[in-house]
Amino acid sequence: MFYAARALLFKDGVIEKSHYGLFLYVKEEYSDKLERRFINELNVLRLERHEISYGLEKPEVTQSEAEDSVRIAVDFIRAVEKIIDTRDQS
């Protein structure tokens, strides 16, 4: 999801400095083009990634949670592809 969201920023000529900055940009600039669930999940997964990478306690992720995250990511990537394709045709 990070790299798909990053593609939106690059398309707009924006280079992010952090995962949080990327999330804020997508939230501000694409909330009318992306479903709210995608923006919420982008933030949830950003926070989980941060906790897993830097937290003192490593949260356990079930297979079901991982599979749900993958499904959401695939849907998010498809939504971003549609936005990019639409902008290319403008």
PyMOL Python script that loads the backbone (N, CA, C, O; Angstrom):
from pymol import cmd

cmd.read_pdbstr("""\
ATOM      1  N   MET A   1       0.826  -1.183   0.000  1.00  0.00           N
ATOM      2  CA  MET A   1       0.000   0.000   0.000  1.00  0.00           C
ATOM      3  C   MET A   1       0.871   1.248   0.000  1.00  0.00           C
ATOM      4  O   MET A   1       0.533   2.250  -0.630  1.00  0.00           O
ATOM      5  N   PHE A   2       1.984   1.181   0.705  1.00  0.00           N
ATOM      6  CA  PHE A   2       2.889   2.324   0.774  1.00  0.00           C
ATOM      7  C   PHE A   2       3.340   2.749  -0.621  1.00  0.00           C
ATOM      8  O   PHE A   2       3.282   3.929  -0.966  1.00  0.00           O
ATOM      9  N   TYR A   3       3.787   1.788  -1.415  1.00  0.00           N
ATOM     10  CA  TYR A   3       4.312   2.137  -2.736  1.00  0.00           C
ATOM     11  C   TYR A   3       3.214   2.574  -3.698  1.00  0.00           C
ATOM     12  O   TYR A   3       3.460   3.409  -4.569  1.00  0.00           O
ATOM     13  N   ALA A   4       2.030   2.039  -3.562  1.00  0.00           N
ATOM     14  CA  ALA A   4       0.910   2.496  -4.387  1.00  0.00           C
ATOM     15  C   ALA A   4       0.552   3.933  -4.012  1.00  0.00           C
ATOM     16  O   ALA A   4       0.337   4.771  -4.887  1.00  0.00           O
ATOM     17  N   ALA A   5       0.489   4.213  -2.715  1.00  0.00           N
ATOM     18  CA  ALA A   5       0.207   5.579  -2.267  1.00  0.00           C
ATOM     19  C   ALA A   5       1.325   6.518  -2.714  1.00  0.00           C
ATOM     20  O   ALA A   5       1.073   7.657  -3.110  1.00  0.00           O
ATOM     21  N   ARG A   6       2.533   6.037  -2.647  1.00  0.00           N
ATOM     22  CA  ARG A   6       3.681   6.844  -3.070  1.00  0.00           C
ATOM     23  C   ARG A   6       3.594   7.190  -4.554  1.00  0.00           C
ATOM     24  O   ARG A   6       4.010   8.273  -4.966  1.00  0.00           O
ATOM     25  N   ALA A   7       3.056   6.278  -5.354  1.00  0.00           N
ATOM     26  CA  ALA A   7       2.879   6.534  -6.782  1.00  0.00           C
ATOM     27  C   ALA A   7       1.958   7.734  -7.001  1.00  0.00           C
ATOM     28  O   ALA A   7       2.168   8.518  -7.926  1.00  0.00           O
ATOM     29  N   LEU A   8       0.939   7.877  -6.151  1.00  0.00           N
ATOM     30  CA  LEU A   8       0.053   9.037  -6.255  1.00  0.00           C
ATOM     31  C   LEU A   8       0.823  10.332  -5.990  1.00  0.00           C
ATOM     32  O   LEU A   8       0.648  11.322  -6.700  1.00  0.00           O
ATOM     33  N   LEU A   9       1.658  10.316  -4.984  1.00  0.00           N
ATOM     34  CA  LEU A   9       2.445  11.503  -4.672  1.00  0.00           C
ATOM     35  C   LEU A   9       3.394  11.840  -5.812  1.00  0.00           C
ATOM     36  O   LEU A   9       3.496  12.996  -6.222  1.00  0.00           O
ATOM     37  N   PHE A  10       4.088  10.828  -6.322  1.00  0.00           N
ATOM     38  CA  PHE A  10       5.019  11.063  -7.425  1.00  0.00           C
ATOM     39  C   PHE A  10       4.284  11.606  -8.640  1.00  0.00           C
ATOM     40  O   PHE A  10       4.785  12.487  -9.339  1.00  0.00           O
ATOM     41  N   LYS A  11       3.102  11.077  -8.885  1.00  0.00           N
ATOM     42  CA  LYS A  11       2.282  11.550 -10.008  1.00  0.00           C
ATOM     43  C   LYS A  11       1.988  13.037  -9.863  1.00  0.00           C
ATOM     44  O   LYS A  11       1.905  13.764 -10.853  1.00  0.00           O
ATOM     45  N   ASP A  12       1.829  13.483  -8.610  1.00  0.00           N
ATOM     46  CA  ASP A  12       1.539  14.888  -8.328  1.00  0.00           C
ATOM     47  C   ASP A  12       2.808  15.727  -8.170  1.00  0.00           C
ATOM     48  O   ASP A  12       2.731  16.928  -7.914  1.00  0.00           O
ATOM     49  N   GLY A  13       3.967  15.101  -8.322  1.00  0.00           N
ATOM     50  CA  GLY A  13       5.226  15.824  -8.178  1.00  0.00           C
ATOM     51  C   GLY A  13       5.629  16.073  -6.742  1.00  0.00           C
ATOM     52  O   GLY A  13       6.387  17.001  -6.457  1.00  0.00           O
ATOM     53  N   VAL A  14       5.126  15.246  -5.828  1.00  0.00           N
ATOM     54  CA  VAL A  14       5.396  15.408  -4.396  1.00  0.00           C
ATOM     55  C   VAL A  14       6.287  14.264  -3.927  1.00  0.00           C
ATOM     56  O   VAL A  14       6.076  13.107  -4.289  1.00  0.00           O
ATOM     57  N   ILE A  15       7.283  14.605  -3.119  1.00  0.00           N
ATOM     58  CA  ILE A  15       8.143  13.584  -2.512  1.00  0.00           C
ATOM     59  C   ILE A  15       7.932  13.661  -1.007  1.00  0.00           C
ATOM     60  O   ILE A  15       8.135  14.707  -0.390  1.00  0.00           O
ATOM     61  N   GLU A  16       7.521  12.537  -0.426  1.00  0.00           N
ATOM     62  CA  GLU A  16       7.232  12.514   1.009  1.00  0.00           C
ATOM     63  C   GLU A  16       8.515  12.334   1.800  1.00  0.00           C
ATOM     64  O   GLU A  16       9.514  11.817   1.300  1.00  0.00           O
ATOM     65  N   LYS A  17       8.458  12.771   3.032  1.00  0.00           N
ATOM     66  CA  LYS A  17       9.607  12.635   3.929  1.00  0.00           C
ATOM     67  C   LYS A  17       9.379  11.565   4.988  1.00  0.00           C
ATOM     68  O   LYS A  17      10.308  11.197   5.707  1.00  0.00           O
ATOM     69  N   SER A  18       8.151  11.062   5.091  1.00  0.00           N
ATOM     70  CA  SER A  18       7.854  10.065   6.118  1.00  0.00           C
ATOM     71  C   SER A  18       6.599   9.288   5.742  1.00  0.00           C
ATOM     72  O   SER A  18       5.834   9.702   4.871  1.00  0.00           O
ATOM     73  N   HIS A  19       6.400   8.167   6.406  1.00  0.00           N
ATOM     74  CA  HIS A  19       5.173   7.398   6.204  1.00  0.00           C
ATOM     75  C   HIS A  19       3.959   8.225   6.630  1.00  0.00           C
ATOM     76  O   HIS A  19       2.906   8.174   5.994  1.00  0.00           O
ATOM     77  N   TYR A  20       4.120   8.980   7.705  1.00  0.00           N
ATOM     78  CA  TYR A  20       3.016   9.815   8.183  1.00  0.00           C
ATOM     79  C   TYR A  20       2.689  10.913   7.170  1.00  0.00           C
ATOM     80  O   TYR A  20       1.520  11.202   6.913  1.00  0.00           O
ATOM     81  N   GLY A  21       3.722  11.517   6.604  1.00  0.00           N
ATOM     82  CA  GLY A  21       3.510  12.543   5.587  1.00  0.00           C
ATOM     83  C   GLY A  21       2.785  11.988   4.377  1.00  0.00           C
ATOM     84  O   GLY A  21       1.920  12.652   3.806  1.00  0.00           O
ATOM     85  N   LEU A  22       3.133  10.785   3.988  1.00  0.00           N
ATOM     86  CA  LEU A  22       2.461  10.124   2.869  1.00  0.00           C
ATOM     87  C   LEU A  22       0.984   9.921   3.198  1.00  0.00           C
ATOM     88  O   LEU A  22       0.115  10.219   2.379  1.00  0.00           O
ATOM     89  N   PHE A  23       0.709   9.419   4.380  1.00  0.00           N
ATOM     90  CA  PHE A  23      -0.676   9.211   4.806  1.00  0.00           C
ATOM     91  C   PHE A  23      -1.456  10.524   4.793  1.00  0.00           C
ATOM     92  O   PHE A  23      -2.568  10.577   4.267  1.00  0.00           O
ATOM     93  N   LEU A  24      -0.884  11.578   5.363  1.00  0.00           N
ATOM     94  CA  LEU A  24      -1.586  12.862   5.415  1.00  0.00           C
ATOM     95  C   LEU A  24      -1.880  13.397   4.020  1.00  0.00           C
ATOM     96  O   LEU A  24      -2.970  13.911   3.767  1.00  0.00           O
ATOM     97  N   TYR A  25      -0.917  13.280   3.120  1.00  0.00           N
ATOM     98  CA  TYR A  25      -1.130  13.770   1.758  1.00  0.00           C
ATOM     99  C   TYR A  25      -2.270  13.012   1.090  1.00  0.00           C
ATOM    100  O   TYR A  25      -3.163  13.621   0.500  1.00  0.00           O
ATOM    101  N   VAL A  26      -2.242  11.696   1.181  1.00  0.00           N
ATOM    102  CA  VAL A  26      -3.304  10.894   0.566  1.00  0.00           C
ATOM    103  C   VAL A  26      -4.651  11.255   1.190  1.00  0.00           C
ATOM    104  O   VAL A  26      -5.649  11.391   0.482  1.00  0.00           O
ATOM    105  N   LYS A  27      -4.678  11.407   2.493  1.00  0.00           N
ATOM    106  CA  LYS A  27      -5.927  11.762   3.187  1.00  0.00           C
ATOM    107  C   LYS A  27      -6.455  13.114   2.707  1.00  0.00           C
ATOM    108  O   LYS A  27      -7.651  13.261   2.452  1.00  0.00           O
ATOM    109  N   GLU A  28      -5.576  14.089   2.585  1.00  0.00           N
ATOM    110  CA  GLU A  28      -5.991  15.436   2.193  1.00  0.00           C
ATOM    111  C   GLU A  28      -6.338  15.541   0.709  1.00  0.00           C
ATOM    112  O   GLU A  28      -7.314  16.196   0.345  1.00  0.00           O
ATOM    113  N   GLU A  29      -5.555  14.908  -0.133  1.00  0.00           N
ATOM    114  CA  GLU A  29      -5.692  15.105  -1.577  1.00  0.00           C
ATOM    115  C   GLU A  29      -6.565  14.069  -2.279  1.00  0.00           C
ATOM    116  O   GLU A  29      -7.050  14.318  -3.383  1.00  0.00           O
ATOM    117  N   TYR A  30      -6.770  12.919  -1.657  1.00  0.00           N
ATOM    118  CA  TYR A  30      -7.471  11.837  -2.349  1.00  0.00           C
ATOM    119  C   TYR A  30      -8.687  11.305  -1.603  1.00  0.00           C
ATOM    120  O   TYR A  30      -9.226  10.263  -1.974  1.00  0.00           O
ATOM    121  N   SER A  31      -9.126  11.997  -0.566  1.00  0.00           N
ATOM    122  CA  SER A  31     -10.286  11.503   0.188  1.00  0.00           C
ATOM    123  C   SER A  31     -11.559  11.510  -0.650  1.00  0.00           C
ATOM    124  O   SER A  31     -12.521  10.812  -0.327  1.00  0.00           O
ATOM    125  N   ASP A  32     -11.569  12.293  -1.721  1.00  0.00           N
ATOM    126  CA  ASP A  32     -12.737  12.307  -2.603  1.00  0.00           C
ATOM    127  C   ASP A  32     -12.634  11.270  -3.726  1.00  0.00           C
ATOM    128  O   ASP A  32     -13.595  11.046  -4.463  1.00  0.00           O
ATOM    129  N   LYS A  33     -11.460  10.640  -3.848  1.00  0.00           N
ATOM    130  CA  LYS A  33     -11.250   9.672  -4.928  1.00  0.00           C
ATOM    131  C   LYS A  33     -11.055   8.241  -4.425  1.00  0.00           C
ATOM    132  O   LYS A  33     -11.234   7.284  -5.179  1.00  0.00           O
ATOM    133  N   LEU A  34     -10.695   8.102  -3.175  1.00  0.00           N
ATOM    134  CA  LEU A  34     -10.486   6.787  -2.566  1.00  0.00           C
ATOM    135  C   LEU A  34     -11.548   6.555  -1.496  1.00  0.00           C
ATOM    136  O   LEU A  34     -11.945   7.479  -0.785  1.00  0.00           O
ATOM    137  N   GLU A  35     -11.992   5.326  -1.396  1.00  0.00           N
ATOM    138  CA  GLU A  35     -12.948   4.993  -0.338  1.00  0.00           C
ATOM    139  C   GLU A  35     -12.316   5.262   1.032  1.00  0.00           C
ATOM    140  O   GLU A  35     -11.114   5.082   1.230  1.00  0.00           O
ATOM    141  N   ARG A  36     -13.154   5.693   1.957  1.00  0.00           N
ATOM    142  CA  ARG A  36     -12.680   5.990   3.313  1.00  0.00           C
ATOM    143  C   ARG A  36     -11.963   4.785   3.933  1.00  0.00           C
ATOM    144  O   ARG A  36     -10.985   4.950   4.662  1.00  0.00           O
ATOM    145  N   ARG A  37     -12.451   3.579   3.643  1.00  0.00           N
ATOM    146  CA  ARG A  37     -11.835   2.375   4.229  1.00  0.00           C
ATOM    147  C   ARG A  37     -10.374   2.252   3.818  1.00  0.00           C
ATOM    148  O   ARG A  37      -9.552   1.780   4.604  1.00  0.00           O
ATOM    149  N   PHE A  38     -10.037   2.671   2.596  1.00  0.00           N
ATOM    150  CA  PHE A  38      -8.648   2.589   2.151  1.00  0.00           C
ATOM    151  C   PHE A  38      -7.768   3.571   2.917  1.00  0.00           C
ATOM    152  O   PHE A  38      -6.652   3.237   3.315  1.00  0.00           O
ATOM    153  N   ILE A  39      -8.269   4.765   3.118  1.00  0.00           N
ATOM    154  CA  ILE A  39      -7.492   5.764   3.849  1.00  0.00           C
ATOM    155  C   ILE A  39      -7.332   5.332   5.304  1.00  0.00           C
ATOM    156  O   ILE A  39      -6.253   5.476   5.880  1.00  0.00           O
ATOM    157  N   ASN A  40      -8.397   4.806   5.898  1.00  0.00           N
ATOM    158  CA  ASN A  40      -8.310   4.306   7.274  1.00  0.00           C
ATOM    159  C   ASN A  40      -7.319   3.153   7.377  1.00  0.00           C
ATOM    160  O   ASN A  40      -6.494   3.121   8.291  1.00  0.00           O
ATOM    161  N   GLU A  41      -7.396   2.211   6.448  1.00  0.00           N
ATOM    162  CA  GLU A  41      -6.498   1.048   6.485  1.00  0.00           C
ATOM    163  C   GLU A  41      -5.061   1.457   6.250  1.00  0.00           C
ATOM    164  O   GLU A  41      -4.149   0.893   6.855  1.00  0.00           O
ATOM    165  N   LEU A  42      -4.843   2.434   5.375  1.00  0.00           N
ATOM    166  CA  LEU A  42      -3.486   2.928   5.145  1.00  0.00           C
ATOM    167  C   LEU A  42      -2.889   3.413   6.459  1.00  0.00           C
ATOM    168  O   LEU A  42      -1.721   3.155   6.746  1.00  0.00           O
ATOM    169  N   ASN A  43      -3.684   4.111   7.250  1.00  0.00           N
ATOM    170  CA  ASN A  43      -3.203   4.596   8.534  1.00  0.00           C
ATOM    171  C   ASN A  43      -3.034   3.462   9.540  1.00  0.00           C
ATOM    172  O   ASN A  43      -2.027   3.413  10.247  1.00  0.00           O
ATOM    173  N   VAL A  44      -3.994   2.558   9.615  1.00  0.00           N
ATOM    174  CA  VAL A  44      -3.903   1.427  10.552  1.00  0.00           C
ATOM    175  C   VAL A  44      -2.652   0.600  10.260  1.00  0.00           C
ATOM    176  O   VAL A  44      -1.899   0.261  11.172  1.00  0.00           O
ATOM    177  N   LEU A  45      -2.439   0.281   8.999  1.00  0.00           N
ATOM    178  CA  LEU A  45      -1.276  -0.538   8.646  1.00  0.00           C
ATOM    179  C   LEU A  45       0.028   0.233   8.840  1.00  0.00           C
ATOM    180  O   LEU A  45       1.058  -0.362   9.156  1.00  0.00           O
ATOM    181  N   ARG A  46      -0.009   1.545   8.653  1.00  0.00           N
ATOM    182  CA  ARG A  46       1.170   2.376   8.927  1.00  0.00           C
ATOM    183  C   ARG A  46       1.535   2.285  10.406  1.00  0.00           C
ATOM    184  O   ARG A  46       2.704   2.126  10.757  1.00  0.00           O
ATOM    185  N   LEU A  47       0.531   2.387  11.264  1.00  0.00           N
ATOM    186  CA  LEU A  47       0.773   2.311  12.704  1.00  0.00           C
ATOM    187  C   LEU A  47       1.248   0.921  13.124  1.00  0.00           C
ATOM    188  O   LEU A  47       2.145   0.793  13.957  1.00  0.00           O
ATOM    189  N   GLU A  48       0.647  -0.117  12.549  1.00  0.00           N
ATOM    190  CA  GLU A  48       1.071  -1.486  12.869  1.00  0.00           C
ATOM    191  C   GLU A  48       2.504  -1.730  12.415  1.00  0.00           C
ATOM    192  O   GLU A  48       3.292  -2.345  13.134  1.00  0.00           O
ATOM    193  N   ARG A  49       2.840  -1.247  11.221  1.00  0.00           N
ATOM    194  CA  ARG A  49       4.199  -1.398  10.715  1.00  0.00           C
ATOM    195  C   ARG A  49       5.186  -0.722  11.665  1.00  0.00           C
ATOM    196  O   ARG A  49       6.246  -1.270  11.967  1.00  0.00           O
ATOM    197  N   HIS A  50       4.827   0.473  12.132  1.00  0.00           N
ATOM    198  CA  HIS A  50       5.698   1.200  13.051  1.00  0.00           C
ATOM    199  C   HIS A  50       5.887   0.417  14.354  1.00  0.00           C
ATOM    200  O   HIS A  50       7.001   0.310  14.866  1.00  0.00           O
ATOM    201  N   GLU A  51       4.800  -0.121  14.878  1.00  0.00           N
ATOM    202  CA  GLU A  51       4.874  -0.881  16.130  1.00  0.00           C
ATOM    203  C   GLU A  51       5.718  -2.143  15.960  1.00  0.00           C
ATOM    204  O   GLU A  51       6.520  -2.483  16.829  1.00  0.00           O
ATOM    205  N   ILE A  52       5.533  -2.827  14.846  1.00  0.00           N
ATOM    206  CA  ILE A  52       6.309  -4.043  14.593  1.00  0.00           C
ATOM    207  C   ILE A  52       7.788  -3.712  14.428  1.00  0.00           C
ATOM    208  O   ILE A  52       8.648  -4.441  14.922  1.00  0.00           O
ATOM    209  N   SER A  53       8.084  -2.619  13.739  1.00  0.00           N
ATOM    210  CA  SER A  53       9.475  -2.250  13.470  1.00  0.00           C
ATOM    211  C   SER A  53      10.174  -1.652  14.680  1.00  0.00           C
ATOM    212  O   SER A  53      11.349  -1.934  14.918  1.00  0.00           O
ATOM    213  N   TYR A  54       9.466  -0.828  15.448  1.00  0.00           N
ATOM    214  CA  TYR A  54      10.124  -0.041  16.483  1.00  0.00           C
ATOM    215  C   TYR A  54       9.609  -0.263  17.897  1.00  0.00           C
ATOM    216  O   TYR A  54      10.235   0.196  18.853  1.00  0.00           O
ATOM    217  N   GLY A  55       8.487  -0.953  18.053  1.00  0.00           N
ATOM    218  CA  GLY A  55       7.905  -1.147  19.372  1.00  0.00           C
ATOM    219  C   GLY A  55       8.707  -2.118  20.224  1.00  0.00           C
ATOM    220  O   GLY A  55       9.450  -2.954  19.710  1.00  0.00           O
ATOM    221  N   LEU A  56       8.545  -1.991  21.521  1.00  0.00           N
ATOM    222  CA  LEU A  56       9.232  -2.890  22.442  1.00  0.00           C
ATOM    223  C   LEU A  56       8.580  -4.265  22.469  1.00  0.00           C
ATOM    224  O   LEU A  56       9.259  -5.284  22.597  1.00  0.00           O
ATOM    225  N   GLU A  57       7.276  -4.284  22.349  1.00  0.00           N
ATOM    226  CA  GLU A  57       6.555  -5.555  22.307  1.00  0.00           C
ATOM    227  C   GLU A  57       6.118  -5.809  20.876  1.00  0.00           C
ATOM    228  O   GLU A  57       5.527  -4.943  20.231  1.00  0.00           O
ATOM    229  N   LYS A  58       6.407  -6.977  20.397  1.00  0.00           N
ATOM    230  CA  LYS A  58       6.031  -7.322  19.031  1.00  0.00           C
ATOM    231  C   LYS A  58       4.623  -7.904  19.030  1.00  0.00           C
ATOM    232  O   LYS A  58       4.399  -8.979  19.588  1.00  0.00           O
ATOM    233  N   PRO A  59       3.679  -7.213  18.416  1.00  0.00           N
ATOM    234  CA  PRO A  59       2.308  -7.741  18.378  1.00  0.00           C
ATOM    235  C   PRO A  59       2.236  -8.998  17.518  1.00  0.00           C
ATOM    236  O   PRO A  59       2.954  -9.136  16.527  1.00  0.00           O
ATOM    237  N   GLU A  60       1.372  -9.894  17.911  1.00  0.00           N
ATOM    238  CA  GLU A  60       1.172 -11.103  17.120  1.00  0.00           C
ATOM    239  C   GLU A  60       0.125 -10.824  16.058  1.00  0.00           C
ATOM    240  O   GLU A  60      -0.899 -10.196  16.328  1.00  0.00           O
ATOM    241  N   VAL A  61       0.388 -11.294  14.858  1.00  0.00           N
ATOM    242  CA  VAL A  61      -0.536 -11.126  13.744  1.00  0.00           C
ATOM    243  C   VAL A  61      -1.004 -12.514  13.337  1.00  0.00           C
ATOM    244  O   VAL A  61      -0.194 -13.393  13.040  1.00  0.00           O
ATOM    245  N   THR A  62      -2.307 -12.701  13.327  1.00  0.00           N
ATOM    246  CA  THR A  62      -2.845 -14.004  12.935  1.00  0.00           C
ATOM    247  C   THR A  62      -2.820 -14.134  11.418  1.00  0.00           C
ATOM    248  O   THR A  62      -2.709 -13.144  10.693  1.00  0.00           O
ATOM    249  N   GLN A  63      -2.925 -15.359  10.961  1.00  0.00           N
ATOM    250  CA  GLN A  63      -2.969 -15.600   9.521  1.00  0.00           C
ATOM    251  C   GLN A  63      -4.177 -14.897   8.908  1.00  0.00           C
ATOM    252  O   GLN A  63      -4.086 -14.330   7.820  1.00  0.00           O
ATOM    253  N   SER A  64      -5.291 -14.938   9.600  1.00  0.00           N
ATOM    254  CA  SER A  64      -6.503 -14.286   9.113  1.00  0.00           C
ATOM    255  C   SER A  64      -6.301 -12.775   8.964  1.00  0.00           C
ATOM    256  O   SER A  64      -6.718 -12.187   7.966  1.00  0.00           O
ATOM    257  N   GLU A  65      -5.663 -12.154   9.952  1.00  0.00           N
ATOM    258  CA  GLU A  65      -5.382 -10.719   9.878  1.00  0.00           C
ATOM    259  C   GLU A  65      -4.453 -10.406   8.710  1.00  0.00           C
ATOM    260  O   GLU A  65      -4.648  -9.424   7.994  1.00  0.00           O
ATOM    261  N   ALA A  66      -3.452 -11.241   8.529  1.00  0.00           N
ATOM    262  CA  ALA A  66      -2.516 -11.044   7.421  1.00  0.00           C
ATOM    263  C   ALA A  66      -3.229 -11.178   6.078  1.00  0.00           C
ATOM    264  O   ALA A  66      -3.002 -10.381   5.167  1.00  0.00           O
ATOM    265  N   GLU A  67      -4.085 -12.178   5.959  1.00  0.00           N
ATOM    266  CA  GLU A  67      -4.833 -12.376   4.711  1.00  0.00           C
ATOM    267  C   GLU A  67      -5.773 -11.207   4.444  1.00  0.00           C
ATOM    268  O   GLU A  67      -5.912 -10.774   3.299  1.00  0.00           O
ATOM    269  N   ASP A  68      -6.422 -10.690   5.488  1.00  0.00           N
ATOM    270  CA  ASP A  68      -7.293  -9.519   5.336  1.00  0.00           C
ATOM    271  C   ASP A  68      -6.489  -8.314   4.850  1.00  0.00           C
ATOM    272  O   ASP A  68      -6.933  -7.574   3.972  1.00  0.00           O
ATOM    273  N   SER A  69      -5.316  -8.127   5.423  1.00  0.00           N
ATOM    274  CA  SER A  69      -4.465  -7.006   5.020  1.00  0.00           C
ATOM    275  C   SER A  69      -4.047  -7.125   3.560  1.00  0.00           C
ATOM    276  O   SER A  69      -4.007  -6.130   2.837  1.00  0.00           O
ATOM    277  N   VAL A  70      -3.739  -8.332   3.134  1.00  0.00           N
ATOM    278  CA  VAL A  70      -3.355  -8.543   1.732  1.00  0.00           C
ATOM    279  C   VAL A  70      -4.529  -8.232   0.810  1.00  0.00           C
ATOM    280  O   VAL A  70      -4.351  -7.583  -0.221  1.00  0.00           O
ATOM    281  N   ARG A  71      -5.718  -8.685   1.170  1.00  0.00           N
ATOM    282  CA  ARG A  71      -6.908  -8.398   0.348  1.00  0.00           C
ATOM    283  C   ARG A  71      -7.154  -6.894   0.239  1.00  0.00           C
ATOM    284  O   ARG A  71      -7.439  -6.378  -0.842  1.00  0.00           O
ATOM    285  N   ILE A  72      -7.043  -6.213   1.348  1.00  0.00           N
ATOM    286  CA  ILE A  72      -7.243  -4.764   1.348  1.00  0.00           C
ATOM    287  C   ILE A  72      -6.174  -4.086   0.491  1.00  0.00           C
ATOM    288  O   ILE A  72      -6.472  -3.169  -0.274  1.00  0.00           O
ATOM    289  N   ALA A  73      -4.942  -4.541   0.623  1.00  0.00           N
ATOM    290  CA  ALA A  73      -3.851  -3.959  -0.160  1.00  0.00           C
ATOM    291  C   ALA A  73      -4.077  -4.146  -1.654  1.00  0.00           C
ATOM    292  O   ALA A  73      -3.851  -3.222  -2.436  1.00  0.00           O
ATOM    293  N   VAL A  74      -4.519  -5.324  -2.056  1.00  0.00           N
ATOM    294  CA  VAL A  74      -4.794  -5.584  -3.475  1.00  0.00           C
ATOM    295  C   VAL A  74      -5.893  -4.645  -3.975  1.00  0.00           C
ATOM    296  O   VAL A  74      -5.773  -4.067  -5.056  1.00  0.00           O
ATOM    297  N   ASP A  75      -6.952  -4.496  -3.199  1.00  0.00           N
ATOM    298  CA  ASP A  75      -8.042  -3.593  -3.578  1.00  0.00           C
ATOM    299  C   ASP A  75      -7.557  -2.140  -3.651  1.00  0.00           C
ATOM    300  O   ASP A  75      -7.943  -1.393  -4.549  1.00  0.00           O
ATOM    301  N   PHE A  76      -6.721  -1.759  -2.711  1.00  0.00           N
ATOM    302  CA  PHE A  76      -6.167  -0.403  -2.689  1.00  0.00           C
ATOM    303  C   PHE A  76      -5.316  -0.149  -3.930  1.00  0.00           C
ATOM    304  O   PHE A  76      -5.433   0.899  -4.564  1.00  0.00           O
ATOM    305  N   ILE A  77      -4.472  -1.097  -4.270  1.00  0.00           N
ATOM    306  CA  ILE A  77      -3.617  -0.957  -5.455  1.00  0.00           C
ATOM    307  C   ILE A  77      -4.475  -0.804  -6.709  1.00  0.00           C
ATOM    308  O   ILE A  77      -4.175   0.023  -7.570  1.00  0.00           O
ATOM    309  N   ARG A  78      -5.523  -1.583  -6.813  1.00  0.00           N
ATOM    310  CA  ARG A  78      -6.429  -1.461  -7.969  1.00  0.00           C
ATOM    311  C   ARG A  78      -7.076  -0.075  -8.020  1.00  0.00           C
ATOM    312  O   ARG A  78      -7.196   0.519  -9.091  1.00  0.00           O
ATOM    313  N   ALA A  79      -7.489   0.433  -6.869  1.00  0.00           N
ATOM    314  CA  ALA A  79      -8.106   1.762  -6.822  1.00  0.00           C
ATOM    315  C   ALA A  79      -7.104   2.839  -7.241  1.00  0.00           C
ATOM    316  O   ALA A  79      -7.457   3.768  -7.966  1.00  0.00           O
ATOM    317  N   VAL A  80      -5.870   2.715  -6.788  1.00  0.00           N
ATOM    318  CA  VAL A  80      -4.831   3.681  -7.165  1.00  0.00           C
ATOM    319  C   VAL A  80      -4.543   3.591  -8.659  1.00  0.00           C
ATOM    320  O   VAL A  80      -4.374   4.615  -9.320  1.00  0.00           O
ATOM    321  N   GLU A  81      -4.486   2.377  -9.193  1.00  0.00           N
ATOM    322  CA  GLU A  81      -4.261   2.215 -10.635  1.00  0.00           C
ATOM    323  C   GLU A  81      -5.341   2.932 -11.437  1.00  0.00           C
ATOM    324  O   GLU A  81      -5.043   3.563 -12.451  1.00  0.00           O
ATOM    325  N   LYS A  82      -6.581   2.842 -10.994  1.00  0.00           N
ATOM    326  CA  LYS A  82      -7.677   3.531 -11.690  1.00  0.00           C
ATOM    327  C   LYS A  82      -7.488   5.044 -11.644  1.00  0.00           C
ATOM    328  O   LYS A  82      -7.721   5.730 -12.638  1.00  0.00           O
ATOM    329  N   ILE A  83      -7.072   5.559 -10.506  1.00  0.00           N
ATOM    330  CA  ILE A  83      -6.840   7.001 -10.385  1.00  0.00           C
ATOM    331  C   ILE A  83      -5.720   7.432 -11.325  1.00  0.00           C
ATOM    332  O   ILE A  83      -5.850   8.433 -12.031  1.00  0.00           O
ATOM    333  N   ILE A  84      -4.644   6.693 -11.336  1.00  0.00           N
ATOM    334  CA  ILE A  84      -3.507   7.043 -12.191  1.00  0.00           C
ATOM    335  C   ILE A  84      -3.897   6.935 -13.658  1.00  0.00           C
ATOM    336  O   ILE A  84      -3.555   7.812 -14.452  1.00  0.00           O
ATOM    337  N   ASP A  85      -4.603   5.881 -14.029  1.00  0.00           N
ATOM    338  CA  ASP A  85      -5.048   5.719 -15.419  1.00  0.00           C
ATOM    339  C   ASP A  85      -5.968   6.854 -15.831  1.00  0.00           C
ATOM    340  O   ASP A  85      -5.865   7.355 -16.951  1.00  0.00           O
ATOM    341  N   THR A  86      -6.859   7.266 -14.951  1.00  0.00           N
ATOM    342  CA  THR A  86      -7.783   8.363 -15.240  1.00  0.00           C
ATOM    343  C   THR A  86      -7.018   9.661 -15.453  1.00  0.00           C
ATOM    344  O   THR A  86      -7.334  10.426 -16.365  1.00  0.00           O
ATOM    345  N   ARG A  87      -6.034   9.909 -14.635  1.00  0.00           N
ATOM    346  CA  ARG A  87      -5.254  11.147 -14.757  1.00  0.00           C
ATOM    347  C   ARG A  87      -4.403  11.137 -16.019  1.00  0.00           C
ATOM    348  O   ARG A  87      -4.167  12.192 -16.607  1.00  0.00           O
ATOM    349  N   ASP A  88      -3.934   9.961 -16.448  1.00  0.00           N
ATOM    350  CA  ASP A  88      -3.150   9.870 -17.679  1.00  0.00           C
ATOM    351  C   ASP A  88      -3.991  10.214 -18.899  1.00  0.00           C
ATOM    352  O   ASP A  88      -3.469  10.707 -19.898  1.00  0.00           O
ATOM    353  N   GLN A  89      -5.287   9.956 -18.820  1.00  0.00           N
ATOM    354  CA  GLN A  89      -6.170  10.191 -19.954  1.00  0.00           C
ATOM    355  C   GLN A  89      -6.674  11.629 -20.004  1.00  0.00           C
ATOM    356  O   GLN A  89      -7.284  12.035 -20.994  1.00  0.00           O
ATOM    357  N   SER A  90      -6.431  12.395 -18.963  1.00  0.00           N
ATOM    358  CA  SER A  90      -6.925  13.784 -18.916  1.00  0.00           C
ATOM    359  C   SER A  90      -6.080  14.699 -19.777  1.00  0.00           C
ATOM    360  O   SER A  90      -6.351  15.897 -19.856  1.00  0.00           O
TER     361      SER A  90
END
""", "prot")
cmd.dss("prot")
cmd.show_as("cartoon", "prot")
cmd.util.cbc("prot")
cmd.orient("prot")
